[in-house]
């Protein structure tokens, strides 16, 4: 018998910056579309970015693959979804292009 309690997979995914199931799924789909993951917790981002919490990913590749990824991710209820040629979503609201996301797609959960 152990003195330690087992935590759920969902709790484990959010511990110490681990990626949650939705973000892992998004990264998997990006790779299937031939996109490259260009940032997770690395790089320089806006202050308080979801990247620093392990909740966001940036992906890049062909414009057609990025458009398809944006379309698909828009149906997954992301916290943020930005790709300037197609607009932006934040907390479920269409906010339009925010700038700085013309060559990659940003998605956060």
N, C-alpha and C positions, 0 to 999 in steps of 0.2 A: 504494500500500500504506500502511495506517495503522499507527501505533505503538500504537494502542489496541485492547484486546480488547473484543468485544461481550459483554454480559451477557444472561442469559436473561430472558424476561418475568417469570418467577416471582421472580428475584432483584431485578429492577427494581421490581416491585410492593412489595417490602419495604424498599426503599431510601428513606431520608429520610421515613419516615412514609407512603409510598405505600400505598394500599389494595390488599390482596390480592384474588385472583380470587373467593374465597368471599364476602368482605365486599362487593365490588362487585355480585355476583350477589344477595346479600341486599338491598342497597339498591335494586336494580332491581325485585326482586319486591315490596318494600314500596311503591314508587311505583305498580306495577301494581295493587296492592290499594287504592290511594287514600290510603295513609299518607304523613305528612310526616316527613322526616328532621329531627330536632330537635337532634341533637348527633353530632359525629364527634370531632374533636380539640379542639373548642371547649367552653366551659362549665366548670363546676366538678364534679369527680367525686371518688370515693374515692382516697386516695393509692395510687399504683402501678396505677391503672386502665388497662385496655387501651385506653381512649380516647386517652390520652397517647402511646401507641405507634402510633396509626393502625390499631388492630385491632378497634375496636368502633364500633357505631352505636346510637343511640336513635331509635325511630320512634314516632309517635303518630297517632291518628285515632279512628275509630269503634271501640267495643268489639268489634264482630263482626269487623272487619278485623284488629284486633290479635290476637284469638283465632286467626283463620285463619293469620296470619303466625307466631305462636308455634308452632302445630301443624306448619306446614311446616318452619320452621327447626329444630324438634326432631329432624328426620330428617336434618339436614345435619352432624351431629357438631360442634356449636359448642363452643368452650372455655367460654363462658358464655351462658346464655339465661335472662333474668329477666322475668317479667310476673306480679305478685303474684296476680291473680285465677286464674292457672293454675299457679303454682309457680315453680320455678327449677331449672336444671341447671348444674352446674359440673364441668368435667373428666369429663363423661359420667355423672355421678351426680345423681339427683334429690335436691335439697336443700330443697325447699319454698320458700314465699315468703320473701324476705329483707327486705321493707319498702322503701319508697321507689320502687317500680316499679308503682304502681297505675294511673298514667295514661300509661304508655309501655312499650314493649318494648325491652329491651337485648339485643343479640346481639354476641358477640365470637368471633373465630377466631384 
